[in-house]
Amino acid sequence: MKRPLLIAMCLVALAAFSLACGGGGGTDTGASPSPTVSTSPSTAPTSTPPPEPLSIFWTEPNKKIVATAGERVFLNFRGEGTHDSTAVITVGRDTDTNYDNGGITWFDRTFPGGYFLVTVSMTDYTPGTYYFVAKISRAGETLYRYLDHPLEVRAAPTVSLTAPAGDVVAAWGTDYPFTGANNSASANVFIGLDTDRNPTNGYSAILDITPGAGDFTAVWTVLDSFNGRYYPFINVHETAYEEYSYAPGSLLIGDLPSVTFVSPLNPVTVHPLPPVRLNIKGDSTSTDPDALFRIGYDTDTDPDNGGITWIFDDLDAGPFDLAWDIDIREGGTYHIIGQVIDRYGAVTTYAPGAITVDNSPYIEFYEPIADVTIIAGRFLPLAIRGWAYSSKDDGVVTVFYDTDTNLANGFTPIADPFPEGGIDLLLDVSELLPGTYHIGATMVSSAGAPMTAWAPMTLNVLPNTDVSDPANSGPYFSRTATYFQWDSDRNKTVSWIVYYPTDSADSSAVSSAGPFPVVVFMPEEGSAATEYTYFNEKLAHWGYIVAAINTAANFGSSSANRARKDAADASYVLDWLIAQSADSSSIFHNAVDDAMVGAAGHGRGAGAAIIFASLDDRVDAVFAMAAPRYYPKPTEDDPHPRPYKAGVPVMILSASLDGVIPPNTQDEVYGDQDPFKELATIEGANHYQFKDTIQSWENDTEPTMLHIEVKRRVQILGVSFLNSFVRQQTYYMKWVNGEGVSDLRFITIKYQEN
């Protein structure tokens, strides 16, 4: 007999608040009793009715159940059993419909006889078929009843997007491929674009995926209505099931930026200093007003591995025309890089022309760069400017001028060596004799081999044909020729250099204005003839043929003995020159006036010049710089000979600070000579200043007069004296005796005419 409806409704409501039973409860593993109701005793009190037979039936679900694994779906299982308060109802799930073979999982909620309701969560059900069973038990009795409709749990459809794998850019109108996987042959699947990674607040569906399991590629034509950054996702949905899967990367949609270079197009090689100005020109585009455009240089052409130095930043996109003073100091090859970054992406482009930085020692002249022509003796401070660089910053620079570009045969420094960097010097060209000169510089650095560079010009010094002043250069150019010859009479080699006048700087022929007087020059002890170029060239420009003898190989027990050998060399070379003048095949044919012969020298060479004049009556005058006092060898007839005397006019040029041959010695030499004789002392000069260059002050006294000033006075006195007594041009005597000649200041003169 049924209970009132109110009781039934209360039971239903109570069951609705029962706990979910998915996976709970124990498993019945023993043999269940027969569902048959036991019989009543044969004798029973008539006042107690017999118990109602056990019964149980299902009311819900009333149709087949299909669910997807992983769904958050709750199912209600309800029914009714015998209304007996002593009866217990339990509900479970089974792997089949045989309660005797185990496999039943009982939910953890029990009900008294009557109505029951179990709410089951489907989230932990794996794909398969499940059978639900209800059991009612009473003392000595049990009854099982299976739900007519099993539960089929299908595998949840899964989808994924594998591309875009990173942040990529897609331009309007292009076809962009999405790749992924779909394991559902029937679920509804589409691809969408989301402005974030939360599909609940909006998205745009752009592509439907044709049902079918497996990997797929779906192509979408990018629309210009999609501007900005999007996060692509794939969506799968079935009844009561839906899943979103986002791609690993993002998609930036828009009109892509661009960079195009038109300069530099060709490779460029530069030295790091001084800066070389490079033109960087081209065009860049971006539809984003907030785009970042910049220019830099890279150590290679891979923008992702570092090595980029940005030189122009925060530029506006558009045409660009930039001037960059290349300031790269490290040697190597570099590439100009342009980059536009906007909200649609980043584009990097390299200019076609690479830049190679050569950081070997480097010298460049900025000035002078054009040829310069002057008249000798004219004051013209010539600006010499440039730059010297070494990557080690330890370079030492020497700037010089040279009559050719062969440093092996000598050059003339313009200034003392100085550290690398800017070159900014002035050359007083008034000291240069007629000829062609080249400005050069050499740098020595630990960065590499010495570097020599020449200014892109030549300095042409023309003769000053005004011979009224011996300070002028003289009317000729000059050339040199080197000779050596075996003297069989003395069993030795004699070597010498001939300085001779020419009519032009590029001529090797002796000037046609000859014949010319001769001067034989002998150098200091241990010195070479080439160390007196300033004096011998000056005489050649004034129309003398000068034979400068290399006497260093003349050995002897004393300086006087060596000087006597020098004097013998002088007579030998004079003989050679006179013979050359008579030889029609010689460049000196008819060029030597043997009636006009002078002798000159320095130190031991000055003493040798006096000896030469005393022994060779062809000598007309002697110009002796810092002359020592020499004696002839004693003989039986003359055991105590007097010092050598030239027997011709002599000018002894002394230096007041000479520490090698003191002025008092030269005063004695002056006393030994016959008139005409002169002792001219240069105040503030020393011994080594009579040479082209000064290596040290060893054994000498530090001077107070500039070297260039000493050499200028030597030239004036030498030209004046030899013109007066070799050429017999008495006009020049006012320079010899210093009367009223301002150019000879700081000279003390003592002379005797008769």
Secondary structure as GFF3:
##gff-version 3
##sequence-region A 1 754
A	DSSP	alpha_helix	5	16	.	.	.	ID=ss1
A	DSSP	beta_strand	56	60	.	.	.	ID=ss2
A	DSSP	beta_strand	65	68	.	.	.	ID=ss3
A	DSSP	beta_strand	74	81	.	.	.	ID=ss4
A	DSSP	beta_strand	88	94	.	.	.	ID=ss5
A	DSSP	three_ten_helix	99	101	.	.	.	ID=ss6
A	DSSP	beta_strand	105	112	.	.	.	ID=ss7
A	DSSP	beta_strand	115	121	.	.	.	ID=ss8
A	DSSP	beta_strand	128	138	.	.	.	ID=ss9
A	DSSP	beta_strand	141	146	.	.	.	ID=ss10
A	DSSP	beta_strand	151	154	.	.	.	ID=ss11
A	DSSP	beta_strand	159	163	.	.	.	ID=ss12
A	DSSP	beta_strand	168	170	.	.	.	ID=ss13
A	DSSP	beta_strand	175	182	.	.	.	ID=ss14
A	DSSP	beta_strand	188	194	.	.	.	ID=ss15
A	DSSP	three_ten_helix	199	201	.	.	.	ID=ss16
A	DSSP	beta_strand	204	209	.	.	.	ID=ss17
A	DSSP	beta_strand	214	221	.	.	.	ID=ss18
A	DSSP	beta_strand	228	238	.	.	.	ID=ss19
A	DSSP	beta_strand	241	246	.	.	.	ID=ss20
A	DSSP	beta_strand	251	253	.	.	.	ID=ss21
A	DSSP	beta_strand	258	263	.	.	.	ID=ss22
A	DSSP	beta_strand	268	270	.	.	.	ID=ss23
A	DSSP	beta_strand	276	285	.	.	.	ID=ss24
A	DSSP	beta_strand	292	298	.	.	.	ID=ss25
A	DSSP	beta_strand	308	315	.	.	.	ID=ss26
A	DSSP	beta_strand	320	326	.	.	.	ID=ss27
A	DSSP	beta_strand	332	342	.	.	.	ID=ss28
A	DSSP	beta_strand	345	357	.	.	.	ID=ss29
A	DSSP	beta_strand	362	367	.	.	.	ID=ss30
A	DSSP	beta_strand	372	375	.	.	.	ID=ss31
A	DSSP	beta_strand	381	389	.	.	.	ID=ss32
A	DSSP	beta_strand	396	402	.	.	.	ID=ss33
A	DSSP	three_ten_helix	407	409	.	.	.	ID=ss34
A	DSSP	beta_strand	412	413	.	.	.	ID=ss35
A	DSSP	beta_strand	418	419	.	.	.	ID=ss36
A	DSSP	beta_strand	421	428	.	.	.	ID=ss37
A	DSSP	three_ten_helix	429	431	.	.	.	ID=ss38
A	DSSP	beta_strand	435	445	.	.	.	ID=ss39
A	DSSP	beta_strand	448	454	.	.	.	ID=ss40
A	DSSP	beta_strand	459	462	.	.	.	ID=ss41
A	DSSP	beta_strand	477	487	.	.	.	ID=ss42
A	DSSP	beta_strand	492	502	.	.	.	ID=ss43
A	DSSP	beta_strand	516	522	.	.	.	ID=ss44
A	DSSP	three_ten_helix	529	532	.	.	.	ID=ss45
A	DSSP	alpha_helix	533	541	.	.	.	ID=ss46
A	DSSP	beta_strand	545	550	.	.	.	ID=ss47
A	DSSP	alpha_helix	559	582	.	.	.	ID=ss48
A	DSSP	beta_strand	592	602	.	.	.	ID=ss49
A	DSSP	alpha_helix	604	615	.	.	.	ID=ss50
A	DSSP	beta_strand	621	625	.	.	.	ID=ss51
A	DSSP	beta_strand	650	655	.	.	.	ID=ss52
A	DSSP	alpha_helix	663	672	.	.	.	ID=ss53
A	DSSP	beta_strand	677	682	.	.	.	ID=ss54
A	DSSP	three_ten_helix	687	690	.	.	.	ID=ss55
A	DSSP	alpha_helix	707	725	.	.	.	ID=ss56
A	DSSP	three_ten_helix	730	732	.	.	.	ID=ss57
A	DSSP	alpha_helix	733	736	.	.	.	ID=ss58
A	DSSP	three_ten_helix	742	744	.	.	.	ID=ss59
A	DSSP	beta_strand	747	752	.	.	.	ID=ss60
###
